[in-house]
Amino acid sequence: MDVVWILLLGLLIGAVLGGLGGGGAILTVPALVYVVGQRAQDATTSSLVIVGLTAAVGVLSYLSAHRVKWGMGLTFGAVGLPATWLGSFLNHRVDENVLLLGFSVLMVIAAVAMVADQSKTRHSERSSPRRESRAPSDQDRQREWSGAIGPRSSHSTAATSLLKRDEASAGETQRPSAVAIVMVALGVGLLTGFFGVGGGFVIVPALVLVLRLPMHQAVGTSLMIVALNSATSLASRMTTAHFDWGVIIPFTLAAMVATLAGKRVADRLPARQLKLGFSSLLVLVAVYTAWQSIDGLTHADSSSPASDESSPTQISTDIVQPAQARAAVAAGATLIDVRTPEEFASGHLGGALNIDLSSPTFDEEIATLDADSTYVVYCASGNRSTTAIGRMADLGFVELLNGGGYADLTAELPSGS
């Protein structure tokens, strides 16, 4: 995909993150899969880098105001570390359609959580009594607390004392449960490792309701936990993950810039409409993701060799090393570039055929090739080439290799003119 489009996508995601806070990053994975064309596993890895760095930058804005509880955040992250590693381990051992189907469920949960939070906010605003008198300013409060001015009324003093007693009583009777803390930390770690999301829509409520943090501290501490969990998950993937830096770097930089702009724009727009609109968008994306995933699983089941004993050996869709692709081409294999004509024109491998996977005539064009020959199929990252190999196998092609991304192959194979 062209860098301009990646930048625009990063700006869009960053604007959502800045305008809505927790939950916005959940769109990163489907965007990388269905717009950029990454494999699901690669998209979750890219998302970890993007979300982790963006969260780390966000933490800096909370440090000067002392709104990050370092001890609690580090403890939370350390407790969830085993689950983060487990999630990363499972991520590369499930079918990408199963991974995306689970992700669609996660998006629906995030949407419901945002709507529920908005409903609670509205209920709280309606049920709270309206004050006719002017609300005291920060200076009034400071002078009153310091004794510079007297209490506003005996009723106010009594109410304040009662509130303090209620808060003290709540603190004594509603201390956070160690079991609840461990369960939430493990759950968030598993989400981060498996799906490549920060889990802010889970962490913030957990810090407020379970650990009793004030909201202003919960947000800053949540960002630190997101950054820590993302770093942990990335560390566990270093030897197996594929990092498409040509996508990750411009996407991340654009998201960081747009996060600041998105916050300023959102401050001028009604929060309720923003959250409801974004929740609706999440549900739509979740439905599309689920539909694509179920279709992929159904397609895989219908073409499974186990259903027919006479069928040929199952063709592997795993991405081969660039050196393997070079050896295959040297032995006579034909290169097939399944990207769009625009992507192909911006750069391709020498001698490659361009057969656009998104074209309605893809199957017809593939059918004109010799099914007994060997082919190395590649795209931008490996997602579309995986799909193309599946469709070519259905047409009777057997000798197929998944070359993965064009940028990786250029290290071993010459570019075309």
N, C-alpha and C positions, 0 to 999 in steps of 0.2 A: 504494500500500500504506500502511496505517496506520503512524504513527510508532512506535507501541508494538511492532509486529512487526519494524520495522527495527532498533529498539534491541535486541530479543531476539536477532535474527540477528547483530548486531554483538557482543553479549555471547558468543554461542556461538563465533564465529570468534576473538574475542579470547582466550577460554578455551583454545581449541585452540592458538593461537599461544603463549600463556604456558606451557602444559603441555608442548608438544613442540618449541618453537623452530622452526628452519628447516624449511620444508615446509608449515607450517600455513596460510600465507596462500594456498596454491594453491586452497583451497576458496572463496575470495572470489568469483571470477568465475562459477563455476556457480551459486553462491547468488544473485548479483545477476541472473543471466539467468533461472533457473527458479523462483525464489521471489519476487524483487522485480519481475521482468518487464522488465528492461532489454535493449536490443539488445546483441549480443555486443561490438561495438566500444565502445559506451558503458560496458559493464561493465568492459572492460579499462582504460578511462580512470579510472573510479571506483576500481578496484582499485589503480591507481598512486598515487592520492591517499591511500587508506587504508593501503596497505602502506608507502609512503614516509614518511608522518607517524609511523606506529607504529614504524618502524625508527629514525627520527630521535630519538624519545623513548627508544628502547632504547639508542641510542648514549650518551646522557647518563649512564645508569647504569654505563657502563664507563669513563667519562672519569676519574673520581676514582681508579680503581684503575690507571690508565695502561695499559689493555688495548686501546687503539686505535692501530694503526700508521698514522698520518696520511699519511706519505710514500708508503707502499706502497699504501694504499687509494686515494689521489688518482691515483697512477700507473695503477693497475688500472682505475679509472673512466675516466680520460682515454683510455687505449688502447681501451677498449670503446665510447667515445662514437660513432664512426661507425656501428657495428653497432646501437647503440640508436636512432639516427635512422633507419637503414634499416628496422629492425623496426617503428617507428612509421609510416613511409611505407607499408610493405606492409600494415599492420593495416587501413587504410581502403580497401584496394584488392583485398581478397579477399572472397568470399562468407562471410557470418557462419557458415554451416554448415561450410564448410571450416575456418574459424578454430576453431570449437568441436570439430571432429573432431581437429584437431591438438592441441587442449588436452586432449582425452581421452587421447591418446598420452602427453602430458607427465605427466599424473596417474599413469599406470601406471608410467612411469619413476621418478617420485618415490617411489611406493609400493615398488618394487623396491629403490631406493637405501636406503630406511629399513630394510627387512627385511635387506638385505645388511650394513648398518652394525650392526644388532643382532646378527646372526650372528657377525660379527667380534668384537664385544665379548664375547659368551659364550665364543667359542673362546679369546680372550685370557685370560679369567678362569679357564678350566679348565686351560689349559696353563701358567699361572704357578704356581711352586712356593709351597706354603703355608709361612708362617713361624710357628714355634711360639713364638718369643720375642715380646715386646711391641714393636710398631712404635715407633720413636723419635718423640717429639713435636717440634713446631716449636722449642720451647725447647731440647730436647736437640741438635737439629741446629745451632742458632745457637751454642750453647756449644761444640760440638765443632769447628765451622768456625772459631770465634774462638780456639780453643786452651784454653778454660776447662776442658775435660775431655779425657781422652785418647781415642784411637780405641777402638772397642768390641773389635776383635780384629785380628790381622794379616791374617786372611782377608778381613775387611770392607775393610781398607785396600787390599788387592790387588785386590779386586773393584771398588772405587770407581775405582782407577787404570785398570783394564782398561776400565771403562765409559766413562771420559773419553777413552781412546785410541780406542775404537770410535766415539764420537760425533764426535771430531775427524776420524777417517777418513771417516765418512759425510758430514760436511760438505764434505770435500775432493772426494769422488768423486761426490756426489749433489747438486751445485749445480743450482738451477733453470734449466731451459733457457729462453732468451729466446723461442724459437719457441713453446714450450708456454705460457708466460705470455700471449703475444699471442693465441694461439688460444683459451685459456680466457676471457680478458677479452672477446674478440669474441663468443664463444658466449653468455656471460652477458648482454652488452649486447643481443644479438639477442633472447634470451628475454624480457628486461624490456620492450623496445620493442614486440615483436609480441604477446606474450601478457599483458602487464600484471602479471607476477609478479615477486617479488624475486629468485628464483633462489637462495635461501639453501641449499637442498639440494645445489646445485652449487658455490656459492662457498666454503662452509666446507671441504669436502674438497679443493678446488683450492688454497686457502691453506695447508692443512696438508701436502698431498702434493707440490704443485708449488712453492710458495714457502717451504716448510719453516717455517711459523709454528707456535708452540705453540698448542694448542687454545684456551686462555683468551684469547689475542690474536686468534685466527682468528675467533671469534664476534663480538667487538666490532668488528673491522675489517670483517667481512662486513656488519654492520648499516649501517656507514657507506657501503659500496659500494652496498647496496640503496637507501639514501636518495638517494645521488648519481645512480644510474642512473634512479631513478623521477623525480627532478626534471628530468633531461635529457630523458626521454621526454615528460614533460608539457609542457616548453618547446616541443618540436617539434610538439605537437598543439594548441597554444593557439588557432590560427586555424581549426581544423577540428573539434575535439572538442566534444561536448555534455556539460556538467557538470550533473548533477542534484544540486544542493546539498541539496535536501530529503531525499535519501537519503544522500549522502556524509557530511554533518556529523554527524547522529546515529549513523550506523554507525561512523564513525571514533572518536568520543568513547566509545561503548560498548566498542569493541574495545580501546582504550587502557586503560580501567579494568579490563576483564576479563583483560587480559594479565597484570597484576600478581597478580590473584586466582588465575588459572589456574596460575601458577608455584608458588604456595604449596600449592594442592591437589595438584598433580602430585608435589611433593616427598614427599607422604605415600602415594603410590600406586606400585606396581611399574612401573618404566620400560619393561620388556620388554612387558608386556601392553598398556600404553598405545600403544606404537609399532606393535605388531602389529594392535591394534584400529583405529588410525587408518589404517594401510596397507590394511586390508580395506575401510574406508569409502571410501578414495580409489578403489579398484578398482571398487566398486559405483557410485560417482558417475561414474567414467570410462565404465563400460558404459552407463549411462543417457544420458550426454552423447553418446556415439558413436551410440547407437540413434536418438536424436532428430536428430542431424546427418545421418546416412545417410538417414533417413526424409525430412528436409527436402530433401536433394539429389535423392533419387529423385523426390519430388513435383515439384520444380522442373523436372527433366528431362522428366517425363511431360507437363507442361503447357507446355513450351517452344514458342513460336510456330514455331521452326525445323522442328518435326516435322510441321507442316501449313501449306502455302503459303497456304491460304485463311483461316487463323486471323487474328484482329485483331492490331493492333499491341500489342507487349508493354507491359503496364501497369507504370509505374514505382512502386516502393515506397519511394523516397527521401522522407525527411521534408521537407515544404515549410516555408517561412518562415511564421510566424504571420500576417504581413500577407497572404500569398497565401491562407491559409485564410479570413481575414476577407473578402477580395474574393470568394472562391468562395461563401461563405455569403450575402453581399450580393447575389450574382447568382442565388440560389435553391437553392444546395446544401443538403443535409440533413446534420446532424451525427449521427454514430453513435458512442456511447461503448461500447467493448467491455470495460470493466472489470466487476468483480463488482458486484452490487446494493449491497453494503455500501460499496464505494468510491464508487459513483455517488451514494449518499445523503449521503456526507460532503462532497460538492461536485462540481458538474458545470456544463457550459456551457448557457446558455439555449436551450431548444428541442431539446436533444439527445435522441436515442432511446437507451435502454440495452438493448443486446443482448449479453449476457455470452458472451465467446469460449469460456470454459471450460464453458459449458452444453452438454449433449448435444443440445439442440434448436436450437443456433446456426444451422445450415444451413437448418432449416425456417423459422425466424423471418426470416432474411435473404431467403429465397425469396418471402416475401409482399410484399416491397418492389418498386417499379418499377425494373426493370433498366436502363431508359433514362435515369433521373435521375442527377444528380451527387451524390456523397456525400463528406464529409470524415470520415475515421475517425480516432479518437484513443484513447489509453489513458493509462497513467501515464508512460511514457517513450518509447514508439515500438516496442517489441518486439512486443507483442500486436497493435497496429494493423497492423504489417507482415504478420503471419501472417493476420490477418482479411482484408486486402486480397487476399492470395493465394487464400484460399478463396472470396471473393466473385467474383473473376475467373473461377474455375472454374465458378461458377454463372451466368456470362454478363454480369456487371456490367462496364462499360467505363469510365465516368467516375468514377474513384476517386482521391482525394487522401489521402496519409498526413499527418495533422495532428500526429503525434508525441505529446508529453506534454501532459497537461491543464494543468499549472502554466505551461507556456510559452504556451499559447493564451489564458490569462486576461489576458495583457497586451493582447490585441487584441479579444477577444470577451467579451461580458458573461456573468456566471455566472447559473445558474438558481436558482430557489428550492427 
